[in-house]
């Protein structure tokens, strides 16, 4: 007879020992952030990705004013729209090339001046003095103003007869022989550049000022003890420390300026002068003025490919340069 003490305990199968199953509450907690991001992802898909895909499809169609009502029935044209756009011996390609060159020159000047003025202002505002907070707020006014309100104000200032610019340059300072036309002719390029820099440099000022907060003050104190002057401190400490910030800042300014449509459109209207014919307005005219949406879409795709190529090359070069500097 067996006693109760001799009763064998139930054996446990080693294979039955499994990891504890995740609780439903834990799953809900992990999936909640993705669930909250879902509306933003859906809106991003609808606002950006879907129109981009439709635009690429339109670039392969012979979409003119005859097919606007039902653009899906427009015949396929293959690469004809792209061939017309890059045929620089033909009027369409020649005009696009001119607009591209104007945009490149305008973008380089605007980005360079925005970065230079913004960096100089941010370094100047690092010093403590009375009224610094008010001056910072005033510096950010051009960036905070709505684009249309700011540009329309400049339109009135650039007027030939009663504009403030001619009043100051001609009537008060006597720098010109006669009032200038700023919104037509060759002067339109300088007018557009002025508005773009005035509107864009506060963003560079804001980003650089934030980057300066991460530079330890002990570096400047040690440099001052070693006899380094103000310019040497900026050259040896400030600018190298802002390398990563400037990398992102210059890229963002380049993309924003190259794609800027609101500023030239509000400043000049639908027909921009030849000297200020930016590619964004040129594509708009090719699409909505001549009603050739196929060619306009092809130009937009070429612009997208160019910006992607420039961004990739820029990031590769700057990243390689930063790794080389760290290796030293």
C-alpha positions in Angstrom: 0.0 0.0 0.0 1.2 3.4 -0.8 0.8 6.3 1.6 -0.1 9.8 0.7 3.5 10.9 1.2 4.5 8.4 -1.4 2.2 9.9 -4.0 4.2 11.2 -6.8 3.8 14.8 -7.7 2.5 15.5 -11.2 5.4 15.8 -13.6 5.8 19.0 -15.5 6.7 18.8 -19.2 9.8 21.0 -19.8 8.3 21.9 -23.2 5.2 23.3 -21.5 7.3 26.0 -19.8 6.8 28.9 -22.2 7.3 32.6 -22.0 4.5 34.5 -20.4 2.0 35.8 -22.9 1.9 39.6 -23.3 -1.1 41.1 -21.6 -3.7 42.8 -23.7 -3.2 46.0 -21.7 0.5 46.0 -22.7 -0.3 45.5 -26.3 -2.7 48.4 -26.2 -0.1 50.6 -24.6 2.5 49.7 -27.2 0.1 50.2 -30.1 -1.4 53.5 -28.8 1.4 55.8 -30.2 1.1 54.2 -33.6 -2.7 54.6 -33.4 -2.3 58.3 -32.6 0.1 58.8 -35.5 -2.3 57.1 -38.0 -4.5 60.2 -38.8 -1.3 62.2 -39.5 0.0 59.5 -41.8 -3.3 59.2 -43.6 -3.4 63.0 -44.1 0.3 63.0 -45.3 -0.6 60.3 -47.8 -3.6 62.2 -49.1 -2.0 65.6 -49.2 1.5 64.8 -50.5 1.9 61.3 -51.8 -1.3 60.9 -53.8 -1.0 64.2 -55.7 2.7 63.4 -56.4 1.8 60.1 -58.0 -1.0 61.7 -60.0 1.3 64.3 -61.2 3.8 61.7 -62.3 1.1 59.9 -64.2 0.0 63.2 -65.8 3.5 63.8 -67.1 3.2 60.8 -69.4 -0.1 62.0 -70.9 -1.0 64.4 -73.6 -3.1 66.4 -71.2 -4.2 69.7 -72.7 -7.3 71.9 -72.4 -9.2 69.4 -74.5 -9.0 66.8 -71.8 -9.4 68.9 -68.7 -13.0 67.7 -68.1 -11.9 64.0 -68.0 -8.2 63.9 -67.9 -8.2 60.1 -67.5 -9.1 59.8 -71.2 -6.1 61.8 -72.4 -3.8 59.7 -74.7 -0.5 58.5 -73.4 2.5 60.4 -74.9 5.3 58.4 -73.3 8.4 60.6 -72.8 7.3 63.3 -75.3 6.6 65.8 -72.6 10.1 65.3 -71.1 11.7 65.5 -74.5 10.0 68.9 -75.1 11.1 70.2 -71.7 14.8 69.3 -72.1 15.0 70.3 -75.8 17.0 73.5 -75.1 17.1 74.4 -78.8 13.3 74.7 -78.9 11.3 77.6 -77.3 9.9 75.6 -74.5 13.1 74.0 -73.4 15.1 77.3 -73.9 12.6 79.2 -71.6 12.8 76.4 -69.0 16.6 76.5 -69.0 16.6 80.3 -68.6 14.2 80.0 -65.7 16.3 77.3 -64.1 19.5 79.4 -64.3 17.7 82.4 -62.9 16.4 80.2 -60.0 19.8 78.8 -59.3 21.4 82.3 -59.1 18.5 83.7 -57.0 18.6 80.7 -54.6 22.4 80.8 -54.1 22.3 84.6 -53.4 19.2 84.4 -51.2 20.4 81.4 -49.1 23.9 82.9 -48.7 22.6 86.3 -47.6 20.0 84.8 -45.2 22.6 82.6 -43.6 25.2 85.5 -43.3 22.7 88.0 -41.8 21.1 85.4 -39.6 24.4 84.1 -38.2 25.8 87.6 -37.7 22.6 88.7 -35.8 22.6 85.5 -33.7 26.2 86.0 -32.6 25.6 89.7 -31.9 22.5 88.8 -29.7 24.6 86.4 -27.6 26.0 89.4 -25.7 23.9 90.7 -22.8 22.6 94.3 -23.1 19.6 96.3 -22.4 16.7 95.8 -24.8 18.0 92.4 -26.1 14.7 90.7 -25.7 12.8 93.4 -27.6 15.3 93.3 -30.4 15.0 89.5 -30.7 11.2 89.9 -31.0 11.6 92.5 -33.7 14.0 90.3 -35.6 11.4 87.6 -35.8 8.6 89.8 -37.1 9.3 89.2 -40.9 9.2 85.4 -40.3 6.0 85.6 -38.2 4.1 87.7 -40.7 1.9 85.9 -43.2 3.5 85.7 -46.6 0.8 87.5 -48.5 0.6 90.4 -46.0 4.4 90.9 -46.0 4.8 90.7 -49.8 1.8 92.9 -50.6 3.4 95.5 -48.3 6.6 95.3 -50.3 4.6 95.7 -53.5 3.4 99.1 -52.3 6.9 100.0 -51.2 8.3 99.2 -54.7 5.8 101.4 -56.5 7.3 103.7 -59.1 5.5 107.0 -58.3 4.7 106.9 -54.6 6.7 103.9 -53.2 8.8 104.2 -50.1 11.9 102.7 -51.8 12.1 105.3 -54.5 11.2 108.0 -52.0 14.2 107.1 -49.9 16.7 106.3 -52.7 15.8 109.1 -55.1 14.1 111.9 -53.1 16.0 111.8 -49.9 19.4 110.1 -50.5 19.7 111.2 -54.2 21.3 107.9 -55.1 19.5 107.5 -58.4 18.9 110.0 -61.3 15.2 109.1 -61.5 12.7 106.8 -59.8 13.3 103.2 -60.8 10.9 100.6 -61.9 11.4 97.8 -59.4 8.6 95.4 -60.4 9.5 95.2 -64.1 12.7 94.8 -66.1 16.1 93.8 -64.7 15.4 95.5 -61.3 12.7 92.9 -60.6 15.4 90.4 -59.7 16.8 92.6 -57.0 13.4 93.4 -55.7 12.6 89.7 -55.5 15.9 89.0 -53.8 15.3 91.8 -51.3 11.9 90.4 -50.3 13.2 86.8 -50.1 16.2 87.8 -47.8 14.0 90.0 -45.6 11.5 87.2 -45.2 14.0 84.3 -44.8 16.9 85.6 -42.6 14.9 85.5 -39.3 14.6 81.7 -39.7 18.4 81.4 -40.0 18.7 83.7 -37.0 16.4 81.6 -35.0 18.1 78.3 -35.8 21.6 79.6 -35.3 20.7 81.2 -32.0 19.3 77.9 -30.8 22.6 76.2 -31.9 24.7 78.7 -30.0 23.0 77.7 -26.8 24.7 74.3 -27.0 28.3 75.7 -27.1 29.9 75.7 -23.6 30.9 79.1 -22.3 34.1 77.7 -20.9 35.5 77.4 -24.5 35.2 81.1 -25.0 36.7 81.8 -21.5 39.6 79.6 -22.2 40.1 81.1 -25.6 40.0 84.6 -24.1 42.7 83.6 -21.6 44.9 82.4 -24.4 44.6 85.8 -26.1 42.1 84.9 -28.8 40.2 87.9 -30.1 36.5 88.1 -31.0 37.0 87.1 -34.7 39.3 84.2 -33.7 36.7 82.9 -31.3 34.1 83.0 -34.0 36.3 81.3 -36.5 37.8 78.6 -34.3 34.9 77.9 -31.9 31.6 79.2 -33.0 31.5 78.2 -36.7 33.0 74.7 -36.2 30.5 74.0 -33.4 27.6 75.1 -35.6 28.6 72.6 -38.4 25.7 70.2 -37.9 23.2 73.0 -37.4 24.4 74.8 -40.6 24.2 71.6 -42.5 20.5 71.2 -41.9 19.8 75.0 -42.1 21.4 75.5 -45.5 19.6 72.5 -46.9 16.2 73.6 -45.6 16.8 77.2 -46.9 17.8 75.9 -50.3 14.7 73.7 -50.7 12.4 76.4 -49.5 13.9 79.1 -51.7 14.2 77.0 -54.8 10.5 76.0 -54.5 9.2 79.3 -53.4 6.0 80.2 -55.3 4.1 82.6 -53.1 6.7 85.4 -53.0 7.2 85.9 -56.8 3.5 85.2 -57.5 2.3 87.8 -55.1 5.0 90.3 -56.0 4.6 90.1 -59.8 1.4 88.3 -60.5 0.9 85.5 -63.0 3.4 86.9 -65.5 6.7 87.3 -63.8 9.4 89.5 -65.5 12.1 87.6 -67.5 14.8 88.6 -65.0 12.7 87.2 -62.1 11.2 84.2 -63.8 11.6 81.5 -61.1 11.0 78.0 -62.1 8.0 77.6 -59.7 6.1 80.4 -61.5 7.3 79.2 -64.9 5.8 75.7 -64.2 2.6 77.4 -63.1 2.5 79.4 -66.3 3.2 76.3 -68.4 0.4 74.4 -66.7 -2.4 76.9 -66.0 -1.8 79.7 -68.5 -1.0 77.6 -71.6 -3.3 74.7 -70.4 -0.6 72.1 -71.2 -0.7 70.2 -67.9 1.3 67.2 -69.4 4.3 69.4 -70.1 3.9 71.2 -66.8 3.8 67.9 -64.9 6.9 66.8 -66.7 8.7 69.9 -65.6 7.6 69.4 -62.0 9.0 65.8 -62.1 12.3 67.0 -63.5 12.4 69.6 -60.7 11.7 66.9 -58.1 14.5 64.7 -59.5 16.9 67.7 -59.5 16.2 68.5 -55.9 16.5 64.9 -54.8 19.9 64.6 -56.5 21.1 67.9 -55.0 19.9 66.8 -51.5 21.6 63.4 -51.8 24.9 64.8 -53.0 24.9 67.5 -50.4 24.2 65.1 -47.5 26.8 62.7 -48.8 29.5 65.4 -49.1 28.7 67.1 -45.8 28.5 63.7 -43.9 31.9 62.6 -45.4 33.5 65.9 -44.4 32.1 65.7 -40.8 33.4 62.1 -40.5 36.8 63.2 -41.7 36.9 66.1 -39.2 36.0 63.7 -36.4 38.7 61.2 -37.5 41.3 63.9 -37.0 
